[in-house]
Amino acid sequence: MSGTGSEVDVLVQRVVRDLSTALNRNRNIDEIGLIPCPEARYNRSPIVMVENKLGVESWCVKFLLPYVHNKLLLYRQRRLWLDRQALVDITCTLLLLNPDLTTAWNVRKELVESGALSPERDLYLGKLALSKSPKSPETWIHRRWVLLHLLQKAPPADQNQTDAERSRHLSEQLAQTLHEEMKVCADAACRYPSNYNAWSHRIWVLQRLAKGNVKVFLDELASMRPWVSTHVSDHSGFHYRQFLLQELTGSLGPPAGCCANGERSEGEEAQRDLPTVLQLFCREMELCSDLIQSFPGHETLWSHRSVPHQAWSLQLSSSSAFLSSCCLSPPRRHVFFLWHRWKEQHRDDSGDEGSDPAGGAQTPISCGDSQTSAGVPMEVDRGCSSDPQDIKRLRRGVPVPRPPSSQTERVFVSSLLDGCGPEQRSFALAYRKWLDTVVGVPS
């Protein structure tokens, strides 16, 4: 296409107007992209809409991008005056084509602060920009700024509302925002492998909107299981899973205020969640084992395997005060005690002393090789505290899997070395060396 400067200006202005009109008419657009088209073949707008997908014919970009960029620079240099709506349209067009322009995002910050642009519409633009450029760091940075702005500028509560209604309304808003951000991050992670910026934003959102909310973190951990099972080489995705495990360990594990002299601290009630933490780590080790065997030769899986193993050891070490307060010296005996109490309780409920509470299985839940049969009664420490509150708290526990030891891990590695490929063998040997040097050789 060739033409004079005035003709190009008219064309570009029409494209900007058509793009803004399309975005305003259809609020359900969820993706934007370029349509390969070297030159204009028809006398029509280069903005194409198909259902909820918006496309821009590539031939117009070489005219459109320099025009809107120059307009924005002239405005920032105070050499050109633009009204607020014109700024919204120009920055929208510019950022959809190139979302890494910090100047354009800064202009939109000013528009949000002045009230000329709603934060929700700005988040929507960022979502569309990420559908085209899912790793754009400037877009993620600006998105965090808008979210902080929303949290700080919460709408004033209605005077007629009760405190409970205000709290519920605020919780609903946070839950909706959290859900939308999780979806945006998931879409970006699927579009770009190992998208560090998307996963970092997801961590940031949870830390700001769901700090201490165990249910949200448990739901995230469960929803991530099928994702990592189909993205076994995505380091960032597994790092996010490690973050979830770390947060859950801090929320469910033994609080620092637990005393060994039997005195109850404020957070002692949270001690009953220690079995839940161990269950989480056991399931994580099982997931690693399944993925390593199903998808051999992926370094990400071996790197991730060392995290729950090491964290589990740290968790058991931090729970020593809790075990001492229950007069259960070794952690292993604590596990046996919980398992025995749980089995006895379910056996009483079923009325069948010979049946296993888990439906007939005769083997206790374990991540490693079990040395104790379910058919043999377990010894319970007779010196355990007779405090009814302690007994009641412990009986609320669930069967805890035995922590993986260096020996069980070495057995797992040895089982893989026979008949594995060179890459799998290399990672397995490196993991065994890590066990010997970092965790320690079993005695």
C-alpha positions as CSV (number, residue, x, y, z in Angstrom):
1,M,0.0,0.0,0.0
2,S,1.3,3.5,-0.9
3,G,-0.2,6.9,-0.2
4,T,0.4,10.4,1.1
5,G,1.0,11.2,4.7
6,S,-2.5,12.5,5.1
7,E,-4.0,9.3,3.7
8,V,-1.9,7.2,6.0
9,D,-3.1,9.3,9.0
10,V,-6.7,8.8,8.0
11,L,-6.2,5.1,7.6
12,V,-4.5,4.7,11.0
13,Q,-7.1,6.8,12.8
14,R,-9.8,4.6,11.3
15,V,-8.0,1.4,12.5
16,V,-7.6,2.8,16.0
17,R,-11.3,3.6,16.1
18,D,-12.3,0.2,14.7
19,L,-10.1,-1.5,17.3
20,S,-11.6,0.5,20.2
21,T,-15.1,-0.1,18.9
22,A,-14.6,-3.9,18.7
23,L,-13.3,-4.0,22.3
24,N,-16.2,-1.9,23.6
25,R,-18.9,-3.9,21.8
26,N,-17.7,-7.3,22.7
27,R,-16.6,-7.6,26.3
28,N,-16.0,-11.3,26.0
29,I,-12.9,-11.1,23.7
30,D,-10.4,-13.5,25.2
31,E,-7.6,-13.5,22.6
32,I,-5.9,-11.2,20.2
33,G,-3.3,-12.0,17.5
34,L,-1.8,-11.0,14.2
35,I,-3.2,-12.4,10.9
36,P,-0.4,-12.9,8.3
37,C,-1.3,-10.7,5.4
38,P,1.6,-8.9,3.6
39,E,-0.7,-6.4,1.9
40,A,-4.3,-5.2,1.8
41,R,-6.3,-7.2,-0.7
42,Y,-9.7,-5.8,0.1
43,N,-11.1,-2.4,0.9
44,R,-12.1,-3.2,4.4
45,S,-11.0,-2.8,8.0
46,P,-7.9,-4.9,9.0
47,I,-9.7,-5.6,12.3
48,V,-11.2,-9.1,12.1
49,M,-13.6,-10.6,14.7
50,V,-14.4,-14.3,14.8
51,E,-16.5,-15.2,17.8
52,N,-14.5,-14.1,20.8
53,K,-11.2,-13.9,18.9
54,L,-9.8,-10.6,17.6
55,G,-7.3,-10.5,14.8
56,V,-5.3,-7.6,13.2
57,E,-4.0,-8.0,9.7
58,S,-0.3,-7.7,9.7
59,W,0.0,-5.3,6.7
60,C,-1.3,-2.4,8.8
61,V,1.1,-2.8,11.7
62,K,4.0,-1.0,9.9
63,F,1.7,2.0,9.6
64,L,-0.2,1.7,12.9
65,L,2.6,1.1,15.4
66,P,4.9,4.1,14.4
67,Y,1.9,6.4,14.3
68,V,0.5,5.7,17.8
69,H,4.0,5.5,19.3
70,N,4.9,8.9,17.9
71,K,1.6,10.4,19.2
72,L,2.3,9.1,22.7
73,L,5.9,10.4,22.7
74,L,4.7,13.9,21.6
75,Y,2.1,13.8,24.4
76,R,4.7,12.9,27.0
77,Q,7.0,15.7,25.8
78,R,4.1,18.1,26.1
79,R,4.2,18.9,22.4
80,L,0.8,17.5,21.7
81,W,-2.5,17.6,23.7
82,L,-4.7,14.6,23.8
83,D,-8.0,14.2,25.7
84,R,-8.4,11.2,28.0
85,Q,-10.4,9.1,25.6
86,A,-7.8,9.5,22.9
87,L,-5.1,8.5,25.4
88,V,-7.1,5.4,26.3
89,D,-7.5,4.4,22.7
90,I,-3.9,5.1,21.7
91,T,-2.3,3.3,24.6
92,C,-4.7,0.4,24.1
93,T,-3.7,0.0,20.4
94,L,0.0,0.5,21.2
95,L,0.1,-2.1,24.0
96,L,-1.8,-4.7,22.1
97,L,0.8,-4.5,19.4
98,N,3.8,-4.1,21.7
99,P,3.0,-4.7,25.5
100,D,6.6,-4.0,26.6
101,L,6.4,-0.2,26.3
102,T,6.8,1.1,29.8
103,T,5.7,4.6,28.8
104,A,2.3,3.5,27.7
105,W,1.7,1.6,30.9
106,N,2.7,4.6,32.9
107,V,0.2,6.8,31.0
108,R,-2.5,4.3,31.9
109,K,-1.4,4.4,35.5
110,E,-2.1,8.1,35.5
111,L,-5.5,7.5,33.8
112,V,-6.4,4.9,36.5
113,E,-5.4,7.2,39.3
114,S,-7.4,10.1,37.8
115,G,-10.5,8.0,37.4
116,A,-10.6,8.3,33.6
117,L,-9.9,4.5,33.3
118,S,-11.4,1.8,35.5
119,P,-8.9,-0.7,37.0
120,E,-11.0,-3.6,35.7
121,R,-10.8,-2.4,32.1
122,D,-7.0,-2.0,32.5
123,L,-6.7,-5.6,33.8
124,Y,-8.8,-6.7,30.9
125,L,-6.4,-5.1,28.4
126,G,-3.5,-6.8,30.2
127,K,-5.2,-10.1,29.8
128,L,-5.6,-9.6,26.1
129,A,-2.0,-8.4,25.8
130,L,-0.8,-11.6,27.5
131,S,-2.8,-13.7,25.1
132,K,-0.4,-12.4,22.4
133,S,2.8,-11.9,24.5
134,P,2.4,-14.2,27.5
135,K,5.9,-13.5,28.9
136,S,5.8,-9.7,28.7
137,P,7.4,-8.6,32.0
138,E,6.0,-5.0,31.8
139,T,2.5,-6.4,31.5
140,W,2.9,-8.5,34.6
141,I,4.5,-5.7,36.6
142,H,1.6,-3.3,35.6
143,R,-0.9,-5.9,36.5
144,R,0.4,-6.2,40.0
145,W,0.2,-2.4,40.4
146,V,-3.4,-2.4,39.3
147,L,-4.2,-5.2,41.8
148,L,-2.6,-3.2,44.6
149,H,-4.5,-0.2,43.6
150,L,-7.8,-2.2,43.8
151,L,-6.9,-3.5,47.2
152,Q,-6.0,0.0,48.5
153,K,-9.0,1.8,46.9
154,A,-11.7,-0.6,48.1
155,P,-15.2,1.0,47.7
156,P,-16.6,2.4,50.9
157,A,-19.0,0.2,52.7
158,D,-22.7,0.9,52.8
159,Q,-23.8,2.4,56.1
160,N,-26.9,0.1,56.1
161,Q,-24.8,-3.0,55.9
162,T,-23.8,-5.0,58.9
163,D,-20.2,-6.0,59.6
164,A,-20.9,-9.5,58.5
165,E,-22.4,-8.4,55.2
166,R,-19.4,-6.1,54.5
167,S,-17.0,-8.9,55.3
168,R,-18.9,-11.3,53.1
169,H,-19.0,-8.8,50.2
170,L,-15.2,-8.1,50.5
171,S,-14.5,-11.9,50.6
172,E,-16.6,-12.4,47.5
173,Q,-14.7,-9.7,45.6
174,L,-11.3,-11.1,46.7
175,A,-12.4,-14.6,45.7
176,Q,-13.5,-13.4,42.2
177,T,-10.3,-11.5,41.7
178,L,-8.2,-14.5,42.8
179,H,-10.1,-16.8,40.5
180,E,-9.6,-14.5,37.5
181,E,-5.9,-14.0,38.2
182,M,-5.3,-17.8,38.5
183,K,-7.0,-18.2,35.1
184,V,-4.9,-15.6,33.5
185,C,-1.7,-17.1,34.9
186,A,-2.7,-20.6,33.8
187,D,-3.5,-19.5,30.2
188,A,-0.1,-17.7,30.0
189,A,1.7,-20.7,31.3
190,C,0.1,-22.9,28.7
191,R,1.0,-20.5,25.9
192,Y,4.7,-20.2,26.8
193,P,6.7,-23.1,28.4
194,S,8.5,-22.4,31.7
195,N,6.9,-18.9,31.9
196,Y,8.7,-17.6,34.9
197,N,6.9,-14.3,34.9
198,A,3.5,-15.9,34.9
199,W,4.3,-18.3,37.8
200,S,6.0,-15.5,39.8
201,H,2.8,-13.5,39.4
202,R,0.7,-16.4,40.6
203,I,2.9,-16.7,43.7
204,W,2.6,-13.0,44.3
205,V,-1.2,-13.1,44.0
206,L,-1.5,-15.9,46.5
207,Q,0.7,-14.1,49.0
208,R,-1.4,-11.0,48.8
209,L,-4.9,-12.3,48.4
210,A,-4.8,-15.7,50.1
211,K,-2.1,-15.6,52.7
212,G,-2.8,-18.2,55.4
213,N,-5.9,-19.6,53.6
214,V,-5.2,-23.3,53.8
215,K,-8.1,-24.3,51.7
216,V,-7.0,-22.1,48.8
217,F,-3.5,-23.6,48.9
218,L,-4.8,-27.1,49.1
219,D,-7.1,-26.5,46.1
220,E,-4.2,-25.1,44.2
221,L,-2.0,-28.1,45.0
222,A,-4.7,-30.5,43.9
223,S,-5.5,-28.5,40.7
224,M,-1.8,-28.4,39.8
225,R,-1.3,-32.2,39.9
226,P,-2.8,-32.9,36.4
227,W,-1.0,-29.9,35.0
228,V,2.5,-31.0,36.1
229,S,1.7,-34.5,34.9
230,T,1.4,-33.2,31.4
231,H,4.3,-30.6,31.6
232,V,7.1,-32.7,33.1
233,S,9.9,-30.4,31.9
234,D,8.4,-27.1,33.1
235,H,10.8,-26.0,35.9
236,S,8.6,-23.0,36.8
237,G,5.5,-25.1,37.3
238,F,7.3,-27.4,39.7
239,H,8.8,-24.5,41.5
240,Y,5.3,-23.2,42.1
241,R,4.3,-26.5,43.5
242,Q,7.3,-26.3,45.9
243,F,6.0,-22.9,47.0
244,L,2.6,-24.4,47.8
245,L,4.1,-27.2,49.8
246,Q,6.3,-24.7,51.7
247,E,3.3,-22.5,52.6
248,L,1.2,-25.5,53.7
249,T,4.0,-26.8,55.8
250,G,4.2,-23.4,57.6
251,S,0.4,-23.2,58.0
252,L,-0.3,-26.8,59.1
253,G,3.0,-27.8,60.7
254,P,3.9,-27.4,64.4
255,P,4.0,-23.7,65.5
256,A,7.2,-22.4,67.0
257,G,5.4,-21.7,70.3
258,C,4.9,-25.4,71.2
259,C,6.6,-26.1,74.5
260,A,8.2,-29.4,75.5
261,N,7.2,-29.1,79.2
262,G,3.5,-29.9,78.5
263,E,2.3,-26.2,78.5
264,R,-0.1,-25.4,75.7
265,S,0.8,-22.5,73.5
266,E,-1.7,-20.5,71.6
267,G,-1.2,-22.5,68.4
268,E,-1.1,-26.0,69.9
269,E,-4.4,-26.8,68.4
270,A,-2.8,-26.7,65.0
271,Q,-0.6,-29.6,65.9
272,R,-3.3,-32.0,64.8
273,D,-2.6,-31.0,61.3
274,L,0.9,-32.5,61.3
275,P,-0.4,-35.8,59.8
276,T,-1.9,-33.8,57.0
277,V,1.5,-32.3,56.2
278,L,3.1,-35.7,56.2
279,Q,0.3,-37.0,53.9
280,L,1.0,-34.1,51.5
281,F,4.7,-35.0,51.3
282,C,4.0,-38.7,50.9
283,R,1.6,-38.0,47.9
284,E,4.2,-35.7,46.5
285,M,6.9,-38.4,46.6
286,E,4.4,-40.9,45.0
287,L,3.7,-38.3,42.2
288,C,7.4,-37.9,41.6
289,S,7.9,-41.7,41.5
290,D,5.1,-42.1,39.0
291,L,6.3,-39.3,36.7
292,I,9.9,-40.4,36.8
293,Q,9.0,-44.0,35.8
294,S,6.5,-42.8,33.2
295,F,8.6,-40.1,31.7
296,P,12.3,-41.1,32.1
297,G,15.1,-38.7,31.4
298,H,13.6,-35.4,32.7
299,E,15.9,-33.5,35.1
300,T,13.0,-31.4,36.4
301,L,11.4,-34.4,38.0
302,W,14.6,-35.4,39.8
303,S,15.3,-31.9,41.0
304,H,11.7,-31.7,42.4
305,R,12.0,-35.0,44.1
306,S,14.7,-33.8,46.4
307,V,12.5,-30.9,47.7
308,P,9.8,-32.9,49.4
309,H,12.3,-35.4,50.7
310,Q,14.4,-32.7,52.3
311,A,11.4,-30.7,53.5
312,W,9.9,-33.7,55.1
313,S,13.1,-34.2,57.2
314,L,13.0,-30.6,58.3
315,Q,9.3,-30.9,59.1
316,L,9.9,-33.9,61.4
317,S,12.8,-32.1,63.1
318,S,10.7,-29.0,63.8
319,S,8.0,-31.2,65.3
320,S,10.3,-32.6,68.1
321,A,8.8,-30.3,70.7
322,F,5.3,-31.6,69.9
323,L,6.4,-35.2,70.1
324,S,8.1,-34.6,73.5
325,S,5.0,-32.9,74.9
326,C,3.1,-36.2,74.1
327,C,5.9,-38.3,75.7
328,L,6.6,-39.9,72.3
329,S,10.3,-39.7,72.0
330,P,11.1,-40.8,68.4
331,P,9.1,-39.5,65.4
332,R,8.7,-43.0,64.2
333,R,6.8,-44.0,67.3
334,H,4.6,-40.9,66.9
335,V,3.6,-42.2,63.5
336,F,2.9,-45.7,64.8
337,F,0.8,-44.3,67.7
338,L,-1.4,-42.3,65.3
339,W,-1.8,-45.2,63.0
340,H,-2.7,-47.6,65.8
341,R,-5.3,-45.2,67.4
342,W,-6.8,-44.6,63.9
343,K,-7.0,-48.3,63.2
344,E,-8.5,-49.2,66.6
345,Q,-11.1,-46.5,66.3
346,H,-12.3,-47.7,62.8
347,R,-12.2,-51.3,63.9
348,D,-14.5,-50.4,66.8
349,D,-16.9,-48.7,64.4
350,S,-17.0,-51.6,62.0
351,G,-17.4,-54.2,64.7
352,D,-14.9,-56.5,62.9
353,E,-11.7,-57.0,64.8
354,G,-10.1,-59.0,62.0
355,S,-10.8,-56.5,59.2
356,D,-8.6,-53.7,58.2
357,P,-10.2,-50.2,58.3
358,A,-9.0,-49.4,54.9
359,G,-11.2,-52.0,53.3
360,G,-9.3,-55.2,53.9
361,A,-5.8,-54.1,53.0
362,Q,-3.3,-55.5,55.4
363,T,-0.5,-53.1,54.8
364,P,-0.3,-49.6,56.4
365,I,0.1,-46.6,54.2
366,S,3.8,-46.0,53.5
367,C,6.0,-44.3,51.1
368,G,8.9,-46.6,51.7
369,D,9.4,-50.3,52.6
370,S,7.3,-51.1,55.6
371,Q,8.8,-53.3,58.3
372,T,5.7,-53.7,60.3
373,S,2.7,-55.8,59.2
374,A,-0.8,-54.4,59.8
375,G,-1.8,-57.8,61.3
376,V,0.7,-57.4,64.2
377,P,-0.4,-55.2,67.0
378,M,1.8,-52.1,67.4
379,E,3.3,-51.2,70.7
380,V,2.0,-48.0,72.1
381,D,4.2,-46.0,74.5
382,R,2.7,-46.7,77.9
383,G,4.3,-43.5,79.2
384,C,2.1,-41.3,77.1
385,S,0.3,-38.5,78.8
386,S,-3.1,-39.4,80.2
387,D,-4.5,-36.0,79.6
388,P,-7.9,-36.5,78.0
389,Q,-7.3,-33.4,75.8
390,D,-4.1,-34.9,74.4
391,I,-5.7,-38.3,73.8
392,K,-8.7,-36.6,72.1
393,R,-6.4,-34.4,69.9
394,L,-4.3,-37.4,68.8
395,R,-7.3,-39.5,68.1
396,R,-8.5,-36.9,65.6
397,G,-5.4,-37.6,63.6
398,V,-5.2,-39.6,60.3
399,P,-2.9,-42.5,59.5
400,V,0.5,-41.0,58.7
401,P,2.7,-42.5,56.1
402,R,6.3,-43.3,57.1
403,P,8.7,-40.6,56.0
404,P,11.0,-41.7,53.2
405,S,14.5,-42.4,54.4
406,S,17.8,-42.4,52.6
407,Q,17.6,-46.2,52.4
408,T,14.2,-46.3,50.7
409,E,15.4,-43.6,48.3
410,R,18.5,-45.6,47.4
411,V,16.3,-48.6,46.8
412,F,14.1,-46.6,44.5
413,V,17.1,-45.4,42.5
414,S,18.6,-48.9,42.3
415,S,15.3,-50.2,40.9
416,L,15.5,-47.7,38.1
417,L,19.2,-48.2,37.1
418,D,18.6,-51.6,35.6
419,G,17.6,-51.2,32.0
420,C,17.2,-47.4,32.0
421,G,18.5,-45.0,29.3
422,P,21.7,-43.0,29.6
423,E,19.9,-39.7,30.6
424,Q,17.8,-41.4,33.2
425,R,20.8,-43.2,34.6
426,S,22.8,-39.9,34.8
427,F,20.0,-38.2,36.7
428,A,19.5,-41.2,39.0
429,L,23.2,-41.4,39.9
430,A,23.3,-37.7,40.5
431,Y,20.3,-38.0,42.8
432,R,21.9,-40.9,44.7
433,K,25.1,-38.8,45.1
434,W,23.0,-36.0,46.5
435,L,21.5,-38.4,49.0
436,D,24.9,-39.4,50.2
437,T,26.4,-35.9,50.4
438,V,23.4,-33.7,51.5
439,V,21.0,-36.0,53.3
440,G,23.6,-38.6,54.5
441,V,24.2,-42.3,54.1
442,P,21.9,-44.4,56.2
443,S,23.6,-46.2,59.1
